[in-house]
Amino acid sequence: MHTPPEILVYRINDACRTLSLGRSSLYKLINEGKLKPITIAGRTLIPRGEIERLIAEAN
């Protein structure tokens, strides 16, 4: 049985879907310093750990 690879980073649209947020809300969190993106090969990505931290801090 094939196991899908573990997701380490999310593209912006995938992060929006994962957090159930719109792009504007996601970028607002980034601009406020509440979510720290990384850039790889010119793409803005959100590390899984950042999403997990944001959720944990919201509780």
mmCIF file of the N, C-alpha and C atoms, coordinates in Angstrom:
data_MODEL
# 
_entry.id   MODEL 
# 
loop_
_atom_site.group_PDB 
_atom_site.id 
_atom_site.type_symbol 
_atom_site.label_atom_id 
_atom_site.label_alt_id 
_atom_site.label_comp_id 
_atom_site.label_asym_id 
_atom_site.label_entity_id 
_atom_site.label_seq_id 
_atom_site.pdbx_PDB_ins_code 
_atom_site.Cartn_x 
_atom_site.Cartn_y 
_atom_site.Cartn_z 
_atom_site.occupancy 
_atom_site.B_iso_or_equiv 
_atom_site.pdbx_formal_charge 
_atom_site.auth_seq_id 
_atom_site.auth_comp_id 
_atom_site.auth_asym_id 
_atom_site.auth_atom_id 
_atom_site.pdbx_PDB_model_num 
ATOM 1   N N  . MET A 1 1  ? 0.843   -1.190 0.000  1.00 0.00 ? 1  MET A N  1 
ATOM 2   C CA . MET A 1 1  ? 0.000   0.000  0.000  1.00 0.00 ? 1  MET A CA 1 
ATOM 3   C C  . MET A 1 1  ? 0.882   1.245  0.000  1.00 0.00 ? 1  MET A C  1 
ATOM 4   N N  . HIS A 1 2  ? 0.548   2.212  -0.832 1.00 0.00 ? 2  HIS A N  1 
ATOM 5   C CA . HIS A 1 2  ? 1.328   3.441  -0.966 1.00 0.00 ? 2  HIS A CA 1 
ATOM 6   C C  . HIS A 1 2  ? 0.873   4.463  0.073  1.00 0.00 ? 2  HIS A C  1 
ATOM 7   N N  . THR A 1 3  ? 1.806   4.966  0.861  1.00 0.00 ? 3  THR A N  1 
ATOM 8   C CA . THR A 1 3  ? 1.515   6.006  1.847  1.00 0.00 ? 3  THR A CA 1 
ATOM 9   C C  . THR A 1 3  ? 1.849   7.358  1.227  1.00 0.00 ? 3  THR A C  1 
ATOM 10  N N  . PRO A 1 4  ? 0.887   8.299  1.240  1.00 0.00 ? 4  PRO A N  1 
ATOM 11  C CA . PRO A 1 4  ? 1.189   9.606  0.659  1.00 0.00 ? 4  PRO A CA 1 
ATOM 12  C C  . PRO A 1 4  ? 2.282   10.310 1.468  1.00 0.00 ? 4  PRO A C  1 
ATOM 13  N N  . PRO A 1 5  ? 3.076   11.153 0.813  1.00 0.00 ? 5  PRO A N  1 
ATOM 14  C CA . PRO A 1 5  ? 4.141   11.851 1.539  1.00 0.00 ? 5  PRO A CA 1 
ATOM 15  C C  . PRO A 1 5  ? 3.559   12.800 2.583  1.00 0.00 ? 5  PRO A C  1 
ATOM 16  N N  . GLU A 1 6  ? 4.306   12.964 3.661  1.00 0.00 ? 6  GLU A N  1 
ATOM 17  C CA . GLU A 1 6  ? 3.895   13.881 4.726  1.00 0.00 ? 6  GLU A CA 1 
ATOM 18  C C  . GLU A 1 6  ? 3.983   15.312 4.211  1.00 0.00 ? 6  GLU A C  1 
ATOM 19  N N  . ILE A 1 7  ? 2.968   16.108 4.477  1.00 0.00 ? 7  ILE A N  1 
ATOM 20  C CA . ILE A 1 7  ? 2.954   17.502 4.030  1.00 0.00 ? 7  ILE A CA 1 
ATOM 21  C C  . ILE A 1 7  ? 3.792   18.330 4.999  1.00 0.00 ? 7  ILE A C  1 
ATOM 22  N N  . LEU A 1 8  ? 4.821   18.979 4.485  1.00 0.00 ? 8  LEU A N  1 
ATOM 23  C CA . LEU A 1 8  ? 5.708   19.802 5.310  1.00 0.00 ? 8  LEU A CA 1 
ATOM 24  C C  . LEU A 1 8  ? 5.410   21.285 5.176  1.00 0.00 ? 8  LEU A C  1 
ATOM 25  N N  . VAL A 1 9  ? 4.973   21.689 3.986  1.00 0.00 ? 9  VAL A N  1 
ATOM 26  C CA . VAL A 1 9  ? 4.626   23.089 3.737  1.00 0.00 ? 9  VAL A CA 1 
ATOM 27  C C  . VAL A 1 9  ? 3.349   23.141 2.904  1.00 0.00 ? 9  VAL A C  1 
ATOM 28  N N  . TYR A 1 10 ? 2.642   24.259 3.045  1.00 0.00 ? 10 TYR A N  1 
ATOM 29  C CA . TYR A 1 10 ? 1.401   24.460 2.302  1.00 0.00 ? 10 TYR A CA 1 
ATOM 30  C C  . TYR A 1 10 ? 1.540   25.660 1.379  1.00 0.00 ? 10 TYR A C  1 
ATOM 31  N N  . ARG A 1 11 ? 1.037   25.523 0.164  1.00 0.00 ? 11 ARG A N  1 
ATOM 32  C CA . ARG A 1 11 ? 0.914   26.681 -0.710 1.00 0.00 ? 11 ARG A CA 1 
ATOM 33  C C  . ARG A 1 11 ? -0.166  27.583 -0.110 1.00 0.00 ? 11 ARG A C  1 
ATOM 34  N N  . ILE A 1 12 ? -0.209  28.831 -0.519 1.00 0.00 ? 12 ILE A N  1 
ATOM 35  C CA . ILE A 1 12 ? -1.157  29.784 0.053  1.00 0.00 ? 12 ILE A CA 1 
ATOM 36  C C  . ILE A 1 12 ? -2.591  29.262 -0.046 1.00 0.00 ? 12 ILE A C  1 
ATOM 37  N N  . ASN A 1 13 ? -2.999  28.801 -1.223 1.00 0.00 ? 13 ASN A N  1 
ATOM 38  C CA . ASN A 1 13 ? -4.379  28.317 -1.387 1.00 0.00 ? 13 ASN A CA 1 
ATOM 39  C C  . ASN A 1 13 ? -4.653  27.112 -0.492 1.00 0.00 ? 13 ASN A C  1 
ATOM 40  N N  . ASP A 1 14 ? -3.672  26.226 -0.347 1.00 0.00 ? 14 ASP A N  1 
ATOM 41  C CA . ASP A 1 14 ? -3.855  25.057 0.506  1.00 0.00 ? 14 ASP A CA 1 
ATOM 42  C C  . ASP A 1 14 ? -3.913  25.453 1.977  1.00 0.00 ? 14 ASP A C  1 
ATOM 43  N N  . ALA A 1 15 ? -3.107  26.436 2.375  1.00 0.00 ? 15 ALA A N  1 
ATOM 44  C CA . ALA A 1 15 ? -3.154  26.923 3.751  1.00 0.00 ? 15 ALA A CA 1 
ATOM 45  C C  . ALA A 1 15 ? -4.505  27.563 4.037  1.00 0.00 ? 15 ALA A C  1 
ATOM 46  N N  . CYS A 1 16 ? -5.030  28.300 3.080  1.00 0.00 ? 16 CYS A N  1 
ATOM 47  C CA . CYS A 1 16 ? -6.362  28.903 3.237  1.00 0.00 ? 16 CYS A CA 1 
ATOM 48  C C  . CYS A 1 16 ? -7.408  27.822 3.442  1.00 0.00 ? 16 CYS A C  1 
ATOM 49  N N  . ARG A 1 17 ? -7.354  26.793 2.638  1.00 0.00 ? 17 ARG A N  1 
ATOM 50  C CA . ARG A 1 17 ? -8.313  25.696 2.729  1.00 0.00 ? 17 ARG A CA 1 
ATOM 51  C C  . ARG A 1 17 ? -8.162  24.962 4.064  1.00 0.00 ? 17 ARG A C  1 
ATOM 52  N N  . THR A 1 18 ? -6.924  24.724 4.485  1.00 0.00 ? 18 THR A N  1 
ATOM 53  C CA . THR A 1 18 ? -6.657  24.019 5.731  1.00 0.00 ? 18 THR A CA 1 
ATOM 54  C C  . THR A 1 18 ? -7.182  24.801 6.934  1.00 0.00 ? 18 THR A C  1 
ATOM 55  N N  . LEU A 1 19 ? -7.022  26.124 6.899  1.00 0.00 ? 19 LEU A N  1 
ATOM 56  C CA . LEU A 1 19 ? -7.452  26.969 8.017  1.00 0.00 ? 19 LEU A CA 1 
ATOM 57  C C  . LEU A 1 19 ? -8.876  27.487 7.850  1.00 0.00 ? 19 LEU A C  1 
ATOM 58  N N  . SER A 1 20 ? -9.505  27.182 6.737  1.00 0.00 ? 20 SER A N  1 
ATOM 59  C CA . SER A 1 20 ? -10.854 27.689 6.423  1.00 0.00 ? 20 SER A CA 1 
ATOM 60  C C  . SER A 1 20 ? -10.881 29.217 6.455  1.00 0.00 ? 20 SER A C  1 
ATOM 61  N N  . LEU A 1 21 ? -9.869  29.817 5.838  1.00 0.00 ? 21 LEU A N  1 
ATOM 62  C CA . LEU A 1 21 ? -9.755  31.269 5.763  1.00 0.00 ? 21 LEU A CA 1 
ATOM 63  C C  . LEU A 1 21 ? -9.647  31.695 4.309  1.00 0.00 ? 21 LEU A C  1 
ATOM 64  N N  . GLY A 1 22 ? -10.018 32.930 4.055  1.00 0.00 ? 22 GLY A N  1 
ATOM 65  C CA . GLY A 1 22 ? -9.809  33.497 2.732  1.00 0.00 ? 22 GLY A CA 1 
ATOM 66  C C  . GLY A 1 22 ? -8.375  33.995 2.601  1.00 0.00 ? 22 GLY A C  1 
ATOM 67  N N  . ARG A 1 23 ? -7.982  34.292 1.370  1.00 0.00 ? 23 ARG A N  1 
ATOM 68  C CA . ARG A 1 23 ? -6.617  34.767 1.119  1.00 0.00 ? 23 ARG A CA 1 
ATOM 69  C C  . ARG A 1 23 ? -6.333  36.064 1.870  1.00 0.00 ? 23 ARG A C  1 
ATOM 70  N N  . SER A 1 24 ? -7.303  36.984 1.890  1.00 0.00 ? 24 SER A N  1 
ATOM 71  C CA . SER A 1 24 ? -7.098  38.267 2.583  1.00 0.00 ? 24 SER A CA 1 
ATOM 72  C C  . SER A 1 24 ? -6.839  38.046 4.065  1.00 0.00 ? 24 SER A C  1 
ATOM 73  N N  . SER A 1 25 ? -7.587  37.145 4.678  1.00 0.00 ? 25 SER A N  1 
ATOM 74  C CA . SER A 1 25 ? -7.395  36.854 6.104  1.00 0.00 ? 25 SER A CA 1 
ATOM 75  C C  . SER A 1 25 ? -6.043  36.215 6.350  1.00 0.00 ? 25 SER A C  1 
ATOM 76  N N  . LEU A 1 26 ? -5.628  35.319 5.465  1.00 0.00 ? 26 LEU A N  1 
ATOM 77  C CA . LEU A 1 26 ? -4.332  34.667 5.618  1.00 0.00 ? 26 LEU A CA 1 
ATOM 78  C C  . LEU A 1 26 ? -3.208  35.695 5.488  1.00 0.00 ? 26 LEU A C  1 
ATOM 79  N N  . TYR A 1 27 ? -3.290  36.566 4.487  1.00 0.00 ? 27 TYR A N  1 
ATOM 80  C CA . TYR A 1 27 ? -2.262  37.581 4.311  1.00 0.00 ? 27 TYR A CA 1 
ATOM 81  C C  . TYR A 1 27 ? -2.260  38.579 5.467  1.00 0.00 ? 27 TYR A C  1 
ATOM 82  N N  . LYS A 1 28 ? -3.428  38.840 6.050  1.00 0.00 ? 28 LYS A N  1 
ATOM 83  C CA . LYS A 1 28 ? -3.494  39.715 7.224  1.00 0.00 ? 28 LYS A CA 1 
ATOM 84  C C  . LYS A 1 28 ? -2.716  39.086 8.380  1.00 0.00 ? 28 LYS A C  1 
ATOM 85  N N  . LEU A 1 29 ? -2.890  37.778 8.603  1.00 0.00 ? 29 LEU A N  1 
ATOM 86  C CA . LEU A 1 29 ? -2.139  37.086 9.652  1.00 0.00 ? 29 LEU A CA 1 
ATOM 87  C C  . LEU A 1 29 ? -0.634  37.164 9.381  1.00 0.00 ? 29 LEU A C  1 
ATOM 88  N N  . ILE A 1 30 ? -0.242  37.039 8.122  1.00 0.00 ? 30 ILE A N  1 
ATOM 89  C CA . ILE A 1 30 ? 1.170   37.139 7.756  1.00 0.00 ? 30 ILE A CA 1 
ATOM 90  C C  . ILE A 1 30 ? 1.681   38.550 8.033  1.00 0.00 ? 30 ILE A C  1 
ATOM 91  N N  . ASN A 1 31 ? 0.935   39.559 7.601  1.00 0.00 ? 31 ASN A N  1 
ATOM 92  C CA . ASN A 1 31 ? 1.359   40.954 7.781  1.00 0.00 ? 31 ASN A CA 1 
ATOM 93  C C  . ASN A 1 31 ? 1.421   41.357 9.250  1.00 0.00 ? 31 ASN A C  1 
ATOM 94  N N  . GLU A 1 32 ? 0.582   40.756 10.079 1.00 0.00 ? 32 GLU A N  1 
ATOM 95  C CA . GLU A 1 32 ? 0.588   41.036 11.520 1.00 0.00 ? 32 GLU A CA 1 
ATOM 96  C C  . GLU A 1 32 ? 1.673   40.244 12.250 1.00 0.00 ? 32 GLU A C  1 
ATOM 97  N N  . GLY A 1 33 ? 2.386   39.385 11.531 1.00 0.00 ? 33 GLY A N  1 
ATOM 98  C CA . GLY A 1 33 ? 3.434   38.587 12.146 1.00 0.00 ? 33 GLY A CA 1 
ATOM 99  C C  . GLY A 1 33 ? 2.930   37.377 12.916 1.00 0.00 ? 33 GLY A C  1 
ATOM 100 N N  . LYS A 1 34 ? 1.660   37.045 12.740 1.00 0.00 ? 34 LYS A N  1 
ATOM 101 C CA . LYS A 1 34 ? 1.070   35.906 13.459 1.00 0.00 ? 34 LYS A CA 1 
ATOM 102 C C  . LYS A 1 34 ? 1.298   34.586 12.738 1.00 0.00 ? 34 LYS A C  1 
ATOM 103 N N  . LEU A 1 35 ? 1.687   34.672 11.479 1.00 0.00 ? 35 LEU A N  1 
ATOM 104 C CA . LEU A 1 35 ? 1.960   33.493 10.665 1.00 0.00 ? 35 LEU A CA 1 
ATOM 105 C C  . LEU A 1 35 ? 3.203   33.816 9.837  1.00 0.00 ? 35 LEU A C  1 
ATOM 106 N N  . LYS A 1 36 ? 4.224   32.977 9.940  1.00 0.00 ? 36 LYS A N  1 
ATOM 107 C CA . LYS A 1 36 ? 5.492   33.267 9.282  1.00 0.00 ? 36 LYS A CA 1 
ATOM 108 C C  . LYS A 1 36 ? 5.689   32.364 8.063  1.00 0.00 ? 36 LYS A C  1 
ATOM 109 N N  . PRO A 1 37 ? 5.610   32.941 6.869  1.00 0.00 ? 37 PRO A N  1 
ATOM 110 C CA . PRO A 1 37 ? 5.824   32.161 5.650  1.00 0.00 ? 37 PRO A CA 1 
ATOM 111 C C  . PRO A 1 37 ? 7.314   31.999 5.353  1.00 0.00 ? 37 PRO A C  1 
ATOM 112 N N  . ILE A 1 38 ? 7.608   31.094 4.454  1.00 0.00 ? 38 ILE A N  1 
ATOM 113 C CA . ILE A 1 38 ? 8.951   30.951 3.911  1.00 0.00 ? 38 ILE A CA 1 
ATOM 114 C C  . ILE A 1 38 ? 8.847   31.078 2.397  1.00 0.00 ? 38 ILE A C  1 
ATOM 115 N N  . THR A 1 39 ? 9.953   31.355 1.759  1.00 0.00 ? 39 THR A N  1 
ATOM 116 C CA . THR A 1 39 ? 9.986   31.443 0.296  1.00 0.00 ? 39 THR A CA 1 
ATOM 117 C C  . THR A 1 39 ? 10.999  30.440 -0.223 1.00 0.00 ? 39 THR A C  1 
ATOM 118 N N  . ILE A 1 40 ? 10.545  29.580 -1.112 1.00 0.00 ? 40 ILE A N  1 
ATOM 119 C CA . ILE A 1 40 ? 11.405  28.607 -1.767 1.00 0.00 ? 40 ILE A CA 1 
ATOM 120 C C  . ILE A 1 40 ? 11.137  28.704 -3.266 1.00 0.00 ? 40 ILE A C  1 
ATOM 121 N N  . ALA A 1 41 ? 12.179  28.911 -4.015 1.00 0.00 ? 41 ALA A N  1 
ATOM 122 C CA . ALA A 1 41 ? 12.083  29.014 -5.481 1.00 0.00 ? 41 ALA A CA 1 
ATOM 123 C C  . ALA A 1 41 ? 11.032  30.040 -5.901 1.00 0.00 ? 41 ALA A C  1 
ATOM 124 N N  . GLY A 1 42 ? 10.984  31.164 -5.165 1.00 0.00 ? 42 GLY A N  1 
ATOM 125 C CA . GLY A 1 42 ? 10.059  32.238 -5.507 1.00 0.00 ? 42 GLY A CA 1 
ATOM 126 C C  . GLY A 1 42 ? 8.620   32.006 -5.091 1.00 0.00 ? 42 GLY A C  1 
ATOM 127 N N  . ARG A 1 43 ? 8.359   30.904 -4.401 1.00 0.00 ? 43 ARG A N  1 
ATOM 128 C CA . ARG A 1 43 ? 6.988   30.602 -3.964 1.00 0.00 ? 43 ARG A CA 1 
ATOM 129 C C  . ARG A 1 43 ? 6.853   30.860 -2.475 1.00 0.00 ? 43 ARG A C  1 
ATOM 130 N N  . THR A 1 44 ? 5.763   31.482 -2.078 1.00 0.00 ? 44 THR A N  1 
ATOM 131 C CA . THR A 1 44 ? 5.472   31.704 -0.673 1.00 0.00 ? 44 THR A CA 1 
ATOM 132 C C  . THR A 1 44 ? 4.782   30.463 -0.136 1.00 0.00 ? 44 THR A C  1 
ATOM 133 N N  . LEU A 1 45 ? 5.361   29.897 0.915  1.00 0.00 ? 45 LEU A N  1 
ATOM 134 C CA . LEU A 1 45 ? 4.846   28.669 1.505  1.00 0.00 ? 45 LEU A CA 1 
ATOM 135 C C  . LEU A 1 45 ? 4.681   28.851 3.003  1.00 0.00 ? 45 LEU A C  1 
ATOM 136 N N  . ILE A 1 46 ? 3.721   28.142 3.567  1.00 0.00 ? 46 ILE A N  1 
ATOM 137 C CA . ILE A 1 46 ? 3.478   28.184 5.006  1.00 0.00 ? 46 ILE A CA 1 
ATOM 138 C C  . ILE A 1 46 ? 3.877   26.835 5.588  1.00 0.00 ? 46 ILE A C  1 
ATOM 139 N N  . PRO A 1 47 ? 4.887   26.811 6.469  1.00 0.00 ? 47 PRO A N  1 
ATOM 140 C CA . PRO A 1 47 ? 5.279   25.545 7.088  1.00 0.00 ? 47 PRO A CA 1 
ATOM 141 C C  . PRO A 1 47 ? 4.161   24.968 7.950  1.00 0.00 ? 47 PRO A C  1 
ATOM 142 N N  . ARG A 1 48 ? 4.046   23.660 7.944  1.00 0.00 ? 48 ARG A N  1 
ATOM 143 C CA . ARG A 1 48 ? 3.016   22.989 8.736  1.00 0.00 ? 48 ARG A CA 1 
ATOM 144 C C  . ARG A 1 48 ? 3.104   23.396 10.209 1.00 0.00 ? 48 ARG A C  1 
ATOM 145 N N  . GLY A 1 49 ? 4.316   23.526 10.728 1.00 0.00 ? 49 GLY A N  1 
ATOM 146 C CA . GLY A 1 49 ? 4.500   23.916 12.122 1.00 0.00 ? 49 GLY A CA 1 
ATOM 147 C C  . GLY A 1 49 ? 3.898   25.273 12.440 1.00 0.00 ? 49 GLY A C  1 
ATOM 148 N N  . GLU A 1 50 ? 3.938   26.195 11.487 1.00 0.00 ? 50 GLU A N  1 
ATOM 149 C CA . GLU A 1 50 ? 3.327   27.513 11.680 1.00 0.00 ? 50 GLU A CA 1 
ATOM 150 C C  . GLU A 1 50 ? 1.817   27.401 11.796 1.00 0.00 ? 50 GLU A C  1 
ATOM 151 N N  . ILE A 1 51 ? 1.226   26.558 10.967 1.00 0.00 ? 51 ILE A N  1 
ATOM 152 C CA . ILE A 1 51 ? -0.228  26.368 11.024 1.00 0.00 ? 51 ILE A CA 1 
ATOM 153 C C  . ILE A 1 51 ? -0.601  25.708 12.337 1.00 0.00 ? 51 ILE A C  1 
ATOM 154 N N  . GLU A 1 52 ? 0.152   24.706 12.758 1.00 0.00 ? 52 GLU A N  1 
ATOM 155 C CA . GLU A 1 52 ? -0.126  24.022 14.028 1.00 0.00 ? 52 GLU A CA 1 
ATOM 156 C C  . GLU A 1 52 ? 0.027   24.973 15.201 1.00 0.00 ? 52 GLU A C  1 
ATOM 157 N N  . ARG A 1 53 ? 1.055   25.834 15.172 1.00 0.00 ? 53 ARG A N  1 
ATOM 158 C CA . ARG A 1 53 ? 1.265   26.808 16.246 1.00 0.00 ? 53 ARG A CA 1 
ATOM 159 C C  . ARG A 1 53 ? 0.118   27.801 16.315 1.00 0.00 ? 53 ARG A C  1 
ATOM 160 N N  . LEU A 1 54 ? -0.311  28.305 15.165 1.00 0.00 ? 54 LEU A N  1 
ATOM 161 C CA . LEU A 1 54 ? -1.414  29.270 15.110 1.00 0.00 ? 54 LEU A CA 1 
ATOM 162 C C  . LEU A 1 54 ? -2.676  28.661 15.718 1.00 0.00 ? 54 LEU A C  1 
ATOM 163 N N  . ILE A 1 55 ? -2.963  27.430 15.387 1.00 0.00 ? 55 ILE A N  1 
ATOM 164 C CA . ILE A 1 55 ? -4.146  26.759 15.923 1.00 0.00 ? 55 ILE A CA 1 
ATOM 165 C C  . ILE A 1 55 ? -4.012  26.567 17.427 1.00 0.00 ? 55 ILE A C  1 
ATOM 166 N N  . ALA A 1 56 ? -2.841  26.131 17.881 1.00 0.00 ? 56 ALA A N  1 
ATOM 167 C CA . ALA A 1 56 ? -2.632  25.905 19.319 1.00 0.00 ? 56 ALA A CA 1 
ATOM 168 C C  . ALA A 1 56 ? -2.775  27.191 20.114 1.00 0.00 ? 56 ALA A C  1 
ATOM 169 N N  . GLU A 1 57 ? -2.267  28.307 19.577 1.00 0.00 ? 57 GLU A N  1 
ATOM 170 C CA . GLU A 1 57 ? -2.348  29.577 20.272 1.00 0.00 ? 57 GLU A CA 1 
ATOM 171 C C  . GLU A 1 57 ? -3.770  30.130 20.286 1.00 0.00 ? 57 GLU A C  1 
ATOM 172 N N  . ALA A 1 58 ? -4.595  29.704 19.360 1.00 0.00 ? 58 ALA A N  1 
ATOM 173 C CA . ALA A 1 58 ? -5.979  30.176 19.298 1.00 0.00 ? 58 ALA A CA 1 
ATOM 174 C C  . ALA A 1 58 ? -6.847  29.537 20.371 1.00 0.00 ? 58 ALA A C  1 
ATOM 175 N N  . ASN A 1 59 ? -6.400  28.408 20.906 1.00 0.00 ? 59 ASN A N  1 
ATOM 176 C CA . ASN A 1 59 ? -7.195  27.700 21.932 1.00 0.00 ? 59 ASN A CA 1 
ATOM 177 C C  . ASN A 1 59 ? -6.953  28.258 23.297 1.00 0.00 ? 59 ASN A C  1 
# 
